[in-house]
Amino acid sequence: MGFSCGIVGLPNVGKSTLFNSLSSAKAEAANYAFCTIEPNVGVVSVPDSRLAQLSRIYKTQREVPATIQFVDIAGLVRGASKGEGLGNQFLSHIREVDAVAHVVRCFEDENVLHVENKIDPVSDVMTIHTELALKDLDTVNKRLDRARRQSKGGDAVERAAISVCEGLAAHLDAGRPARTFQAEGDTERKIVRELQLLTDKPVFYVGNVDESSLADLDSNTHLRALREHAAREGAQVIPICAALEEQIAELDPADRPEFLASVGLSEPGLNQVIRTGYELLGLLTYITAGEKECRAWTVQKGATAPEAAGVIHSDFQRGFIKAEVIWWEDLVALGSEAKCREAGKLSIEGKEYVVRDGDVIHFRFNV
């Protein structure tokens, strides 16, 4: 099971257009792999220009990028926390993802109905936030009832759960997401984690703008309002034009650069959406390279060399001896492993080494 990012939003904001663009982008084989696991789950490659640069050095036969799952979650409506629309299904799908890409409508178009009959990005964000928070409040209150019943026997964990849940309930009641709640101590943090709260998941916003706004994003008042709101909660906003992204994704890869230049883009907006999702999940990429393939591997930030080796195969982790590490920029600048070795740019690292995003690693192991 890979890491997953759920695409959420009100109906008619461009969610499915964004998801379809991600799915069509598979045509660019070097940068995208897309396969549908279920009708609404797709595996997308993480754009990474480093692979092509390293492939030229190693004369590699194939490139294998890192991947991330995107899940197209049914449009949420007011009252979802009480089961309105596909509310229960929607909320259970969010519970299963690791991060959330919240698509918000930042364009006027009388031909596309808005579920609330007005274009107000901050109000749209709050509608969804409220539904998620109401569901979380329900989860927290149920846990609180259980803790009160079970703490009568003097159970220390259940006593801690009472204090945590009371604090969380007040926090959610004040309109704040669970991700900004500060739990004190390991036991308390574990209690919060086990609740799997919807508003505890990291979020970034995708501001869906019209094509004319791309040339001057600051002139789009809806996007400005969304950015101001996101800044208050420390979240990122990625502006894209979903309708245009769908056109770009359907083009032959060879025709994309010219089309992108004609609309003033240096790369598809999707690339930024994918990379932001990847970063929000706390992931980084290290690379293995040779004649057969140049491959990006995904690990959590803070992973040690043996943990990184274990992503390739559990035997690599179990029998880990050392890791030969070259920083990718040194390899590109010097042109070969031999020259990096001569210049002292190849380091031998042990079990304590923490992997960096962009390390080119060769593992030595013994099983």
Salt bridges, closest charged atoms under 4 A:
GLU28 OE1 - ARG256 NH1 2.87
ASP48 OD1 - ARG50 NE 2.93
GLU108 OE2 - HIS222 NE2 2.76
GLU116 OE2 - ARG78 NH2 3.13
ASP124 OD2 - HIS114 NE2 2.90
ASP138 OD2 - LYS142 NZ 3.39
GLU158 OE1 - ARG143 NH1 2.93
GLU166 OE2 - ARG148 NH2 2.98
ASP186 OD1 - ARG189 NH2 2.94
GLU194 OE2 - LYS190 NZ 3.01
ASP218 OD1 - ARG227 NH1 3.54
GLU233 OE2 - ARG179 NH2 3.42
GLU233 OE1 - HIS229 NE2 3.19
GLU267 OE2 - ARG275 NH2 2.40
GLU293 OE1 - ARG62 NH2 2.77
GLU293 OE2 - ARG295 NE 2.69
ASP315 OD2 - HIS313 ND1 3.78
ASP315 OD1 - ARG318 NH2 2.51
GLU324 OE1 - ARG341 NH2 4.00
GLU324 OE2 - ARG364 NE 3.12
ASP357 OD2 - ARG50 NH1 2.80
ASP359 OD1 - ARG356 NH2 2.89
